Amino acid sequence: MKKLVLIIAVAVLGSAFAKAQSQQSYQSLMMEYFKVSGIDTEYEAAYDGMLKMIKDAYQTQEVPATVWEKLAANKGGSVAKLKGILASEYRSIFDDKQDLSNLIEFYTSNAGKQLKENPNAMSEQDKMAFDSFRKSNTGTKLYGRIDRINKAKESASMYWSRELFCEVTAQLKEMGYSSSMPMGNCG
C-alpha cells in the first residue's frame, strides 16, 4: 500500500512539474537558457572588462574605490537589461517554447556542461549526446541559425556596451572626473 501511495505521489508531482514547465513564460525560459548556456557569465565578464577599461582611463583622476564599487554593484541590473534586449532579438530566432526547454535540457546535461567548459575533454558518451542533440529538431534550428544568433548577440552587445560606457562616463563626469578617452557618441 505504501508503494502505491508513493507511486501516485511521484506521478502527481511529476505531472505538476510538467504542467509548471509548460506554463512557464517565454521570457522566463529565455532567461533560464541564458543562464545555463553561459550567456550570463559571458556578459558579466564583459561588464567587468568594460569597467576595468574605464577605470584604467581614469587612473590619473584618483577616483575613490567606493565609486568603482558602486559601479560594479550595478552589474546585475545592467546584465539583466542586456538580456532583455537580447531576448527580444532571439524571439525571431527561437519562437517555440519547446525549443527553449530542449536547449535548457541539453545545457544542463553532462554533455552540455562539458561542451561549455571544455569541448576537447568530452567523453565518448558526451560526444554521442551532443551529436544526438545537433541532429534533433532543436539542434538543427540552433546550428542552422547560428549566423542570425551571432548577429543578434553582436547587435545587442554593441548597443549595450555603448550605453554602459556612456552611462558610466556620464556619472563620472557628474562627479567631476574627466578622461582623455574619446567619448564617441555619448553627447
PyMOL commands that set and color helices and strands:
alter all, ss='L'
color gray80, all
select helices_A, chain A and resi 2-23+26-37+39-57+59-61+65-73+75-90+97-107+110-117+119-121+124-135+137-144+146-174
alter helices_A, ss='H'
color red, helices_A
deselect
rebuild
show_as cartoon
